[in-house]
Amino acid sequence: MRYATRSLPGAVQTLIFLLGTKQQVIIAGGVAGLVSRFCIAPLDVVKIRLQLQPHSLSDPLSHQGVTGPVYKGAFSTLRHIAREEGIKALWKGNIPAELLYVCYGGLQFTSYRAVTQLQAQLPQRLPPSGESFVSGASAGAIATAATYPLDLLRTRFAAQGTNKVYAGLFGSIREIRRQEGTRGYFRGLSAAIGQIVPYMGLFFTSYEMFHQFLGGRNLPFGSGDATSGVLASVLSKTCVFPLDLVRKRLQVQGPTRAKYIHTNIPEYKGVLRTLYVIFKREGIRGWYRGLTVSLVKAAPASAVTMWTYEQTLRTLMQTNKCDEVWELYVPADQDDDFDD
């Protein structure tokens, strides 16, 4: 089923987000999140470790007496984790992360589609870029709030060193509930909402802009669709990265704060207060710890997500069309013969 869009030039008229049935959108979004998460899991662990490292690399005095590792650079951190904790450690937190990305992907694309269709029924329409921002921001906020406990679990498992804080997924759920209550599952949610709303709005808006010029083209480094996803992701991620770092630091607060790989994580309270404390202790560079690996991760992750979503949705739609054609082609008497 195709829904009418406003009069826009080129490929924007047939944006893949507005195609397919509700069930097809949910399946395609879930598959896209699953595939993307598995491919970038090691980089995600490296990013989280760097973000949680509170000591300044340029100031040797800041990490004197630190019992945990002192990471220096993305690839150095990757090698260190693999050497000290084993290759499997690069996929720490992968189970809650897979659940997170599947649920998040389905909710994100479904919400985007629903909000876009709702805006199409309004008597006064926003400009196309404004509608994209509203749809992207709304979809991101809904998906983030609904799946946030899984995001927190992913962070805590990735932050574990050789000494485990939690024995397993269900054990961690019980321990957090027992020690911190229901609010423990939502530590840092305000930072996540504050991050994801502008991020998703910027992502979808810039993706459509890039897709208008690059969509459907064969470029030296891949398709225009994938390139559009890369450029949109890099731009959006850089703008909101400090809030992403604050979210990670707040997620590991609580009674287990000193038990993770970085045992010297300070105690933080509130988003603005955390931003101020990090700036005061670590400088403005402290807001951007892990940015490099985050951008390296964001590029292939978004490209894989968008490409997988579009290909899966097209396959589902094509399969549905073939089924409809077959039903029209097979005469009634032949259909009865098959039943026999």
MOMOVEN-V657790 format. One record per residue. RES is the residue in one small letter. PHI is phi in radians with two decimals (* if undefined). D_LAST is the distance of its C-alpha to the last C-alpha in whole Angstrom. Layout:
[[RES | PHI | D_LAST] [RES | PHI | D_LAST]]
//
This chain:
[[m | * | 33] [r | -1.96 | 37] [y | -1.78 | 40] [a | -1.16 | 43] [t | -1.98 | 46] [r | -1.21 | 49] [s | -1.21 | 51] [l | -2.20 | 51] [p | -1.30 | 52] [g | 1.09 | 50] [a | -1.23 | 47] [v | -1.09 | 48] [q | -1.13 | 46] [t | -2.12 | 43] [l | -0.97 | 44] [i | -1.13 | 41] [f | -1.12 | 42] [l | -1.73 | 41] [l | -1.84 | 37] [g | 1.54 | 34] [t | -1.41 | 32] [k | -1.06 | 34] [q | -1.13 | 31] [q | -1.15 | 32] [v | -1.14 | 36] [i | -1.09 | 36] [i | -1.12 | 33] [a | -1.11 | 35] [g | -1.13 | 39] [g | -1.14 | 38] [v | -1.10 | 37] [a | -1.07 | 40] [g | -1.14 | 42] [l | -1.10 | 41] [v | -1.14 | 41] [s | -1.10 | 45] [r | -1.07 | 46] [f | -1.10 | 45] [c | -1.23 | 47] [i | -1.88 | 50] [a | -0.96 | 51] [p | -1.05 | 54] [l | -1.18 | 55] [d | -1.17 | 55] [v | -1.10 | 56] [v | -1.07 | 59] [k | -1.06 | 60] [i | -1.11 | 60] [r | -1.09 | 62] [l | -1.20 | 65] [q | -1.15 | 64] [l | -1.49 | 65] [q | -1.36 | 68] [p | -1.55 | 71] [h | -1.52 | 74] [s | -1.46 | 75] [l | -1.24 | 75] [s | -1.43 | 78] [d | -2.12 | 80] [p | -1.00 | 81] [l | -1.17 | 82] [s | -1.27 | 79] [h | -2.07 | 77] [q | -1.24 | 80] [g | 1.43 | 79] [v | -1.29 | 76] [t | -1.45 | 74] [g | -1.44 | 70] [p | -1.27 | 70] [v | -2.02 | 71] [y | -1.46 | 69] [k | -2.35 | 70] [g | 1.62 | 67] [a | -1.14 | 63] [f | -1.27 | 63] [s | -1.13 | 66] [t | -1.14 | 64] [l | -1.04 | 61] [r | -1.15 | 63] [h | -1.08 | 65] [i | -1.11 | 61] [a | -1.11 | 60] [r | -1.29 | 63] [e | -1.48 | 64] [e | -2.10 | 61] [g | 1.65 | 58] [i | -1.06 | 55] [k | -1.07 | 53] [a | -1.12 | 56] [l | -1.23 | 55] [w | -1.99 | 51] [k | -1.11 | 53] [g | 1.34 | 51] [n | -1.26 | 48] [i | -1.16 | 46] [p | -1.10 | 47] [a | -1.18 | 48] [e | -1.11 | 44] [l | -1.07 | 43] [l | -1.05 | 46] [y | -1.24 | 44] [v | -1.16 | 41] [c | -1.14 | 42] [y | -1.12 | 44] [g | -1.05 | 42] [g | -1.12 | 40] [l | -1.16 | 42] [q | -1.09 | 44] [f | -1.23 | 42] [t | -1.14 | 40] [s | -1.13 | 44] [y | -1.05 | 45] [r | -1.14 | 42] [a | -1.15 | 43] [v | -1.17 | 47] [t | -1.10 | 46] [q | -1.16 | 44] [l | -1.13 | 47] [q | -1.13 | 50] [a | -1.16 | 48] [q | -1.64 | 48] [l | -1.27 | 52] [p | -1.17 | 54] [q | -1.91 | 57] [r | -1.69 | 55] [l | -1.36 | 57] [p | -1.05 | 57] [p | -0.91 | 54] [s | -1.17 | 56] [g | -1.17 | 57] [e | -1.14 | 53] [s | -1.10 | 52] [f | -1.12 | 55] [v | -1.08 | 54] [s | -1.14 | 50] [g | -1.16 | 51] [a | -1.15 | 53] [s | -1.13 | 51] [a | -1.09 | 48] [g | -1.14 | 50] [a | -1.14 | 52] [i | -1.12 | 49] [a | -1.15 | 47] [t | -1.15 | 51] [a | -1.10 | 52] [a | -1.24 | 48] [t | -1.92 | 48] [y | -1.05 | 52] [p | -0.96 | 52] [l | -1.19 | 50] [d | -1.14 | 52] [l | -1.11 | 55] [l | -1.11 | 53] [r | -1.01 | 53] [t | -1.12 | 56] [r | -1.16 | 58] [f | -1.20 | 56] [a | -1.16 | 57] [a | -1.43 | 60] [q | -1.26 | 60] [g | -1.65 | 62] [t | -1.25 | 62] [n | -1.54 | 63] [k | -1.31 | 60] [v | -1.48 | 61] [y | -2.15 | 57] [a | -1.35 | 55] [g | -2.91 | 52] [l | -1.10 | 50] [f | -1.20 | 50] [g | -1.12 | 53] [s | -1.16 | 54] [i | -1.08 | 53] [r | -1.15 | 54] [e | -1.17 | 58] [i | -1.12 | 58] [r | -1.11 | 57] [r | -1.26 | 60] [q | -1.54 | 62] [e | -2.13 | 62] [g | 1.36 | 60] [t | -1.09 | 57] [r | -1.09 | 59] [g | -1.09 | 59] [y | -1.28 | 56] [f | -2.11 | 57] [r | -1.09 | 60] [g | 1.48 | 61] [l | -1.09 | 58] [s | -1.08 | 61] [a | -1.17 | 61] [a | -1.15 | 58] [i | -1.14 | 57] [g | -1.09 | 60] [q | -1.50 | 59] [i | -1.32 | 56] [v | -1.09 | 56] [p | -1.18 | 58] [y | -1.09 | 56] [m | -1.21 | 53] [g | -1.08 | 55] [l | -1.15 | 57] [f | -1.12 | 54] [f | -1.17 | 51] [t | -1.11 | 54] [s | -1.21 | 55] [y | -1.08 | 52] [e | -1.14 | 51] [m | -1.13 | 55] [f | -1.14 | 54] [h | -1.12 | 51] [q | -1.09 | 52] [f | -1.68 | 54] [l | -1.94 | 52] [g | -1.01 | 48] [g | 1.43 | 46] [r | -1.59 | 49] [n | -1.70 | 49] [l | -1.78 | 53] [p | -0.99 | 54] [f | -1.87 | 53] [g | 2.39 | 50] [s | -1.31 | 48] [g | -1.14 | 49] [d | -1.10 | 47] [a | -1.15 | 48] [t | -1.10 | 52] [s | -1.07 | 52] [g | -1.12 | 50] [v | -1.12 | 53] [l | -1.10 | 56] [a | -1.14 | 55] [s | -1.18 | 55] [v | -1.08 | 58] [l | -1.09 | 60] [s | -1.21 | 58] [k | -1.09 | 59] [t | -1.11 | 62] [c | -1.15 | 63] [v | -1.97 | 62] [f | -1.05 | 63] [p | -0.96 | 65] [l | -1.23 | 63] [d | -1.14 | 61] [l | -1.14 | 63] [v | -1.07 | 65] [r | -1.01 | 61] [k | -1.12 | 61] [r | -1.15 | 65] [l | -1.28 | 64] [q | -1.16 | 61] [v | -1.74 | 63] [q | -1.28 | 65] [g | 2.02 | 66] [p | -1.14 | 67] [t | -1.74 | 65] [r | -0.96 | 67] [a | -1.57 | 69] [k | -1.80 | 66] [y | -1.50 | 65] [i | -1.03 | 65] [h | -1.73 | 68] [t | -1.42 | 70] [n | -1.87 | 72] [i | -1.18 | 70] [p | -1.16 | 72] [e | -1.54 | 72] [y | -2.08 | 70] [k | -2.47 | 70] [g | 1.49 | 69] [v | -1.20 | 67] [l | -1.15 | 71] [r | -1.12 | 73] [t | -1.14 | 71] [l | -1.03 | 71] [y | -1.17 | 75] [v | -1.11 | 75] [i | -1.11 | 73] [f | -1.10 | 75] [k | -1.18 | 78] [r | -1.55 | 78] [e | -2.09 | 76] [g | 1.40 | 77] [i | -1.14 | 74] [r | -1.11 | 73] [g | -1.10 | 71] [w | -1.22 | 69] [y | -2.04 | 67] [r | -1.11 | 67] [g | 1.51 | 64] [l | -1.11 | 63] [t | -1.03 | 63] [v | -1.19 | 60] [s | -1.15 | 59] [l | -1.23 | 59] [v | -1.08 | 58] [k | -1.27 | 55] [a | -1.14 | 54] [a | -1.07 | 54] [p | -1.17 | 51] [a | -1.11 | 49] [s | -1.20 | 49] [a | -1.10 | 48] [v | -1.13 | 45] [t | -1.07 | 44] [m | -1.16 | 44] [w | -1.16 | 42] [t | -1.13 | 40] [y | -1.06 | 39] [e | -1.13 | 39] [q | -1.17 | 37] [t | -1.13 | 34] [l | -1.13 | 34] [r | -1.09 | 34] [t | -1.11 | 31] [l | -1.10 | 29] [m | -1.18 | 30] [q | -1.16 | 28] [t | -1.09 | 25] [n | -1.12 | 25] [k | -1.13 | 26] [c | -1.09 | 23] [d | -1.11 | 20] [e | -1.15 | 22] [v | -1.11 | 22] [w | -1.12 | 18] [e | -1.13 | 17] [l | -1.30 | 20] [y | -1.38 | 19] [v | -1.29 | 15] [p | -1.13 | 15] [a | -1.09 | 13] [d | -1.19 | 11] [q | -1.13 | 10] [d | -1.11 | 9] [d | -1.15 | 7] [d | -1.11 | 5] [f | -1.11 | 5] [d | -1.12 | 4] [d | -1.18 | 0]]
//
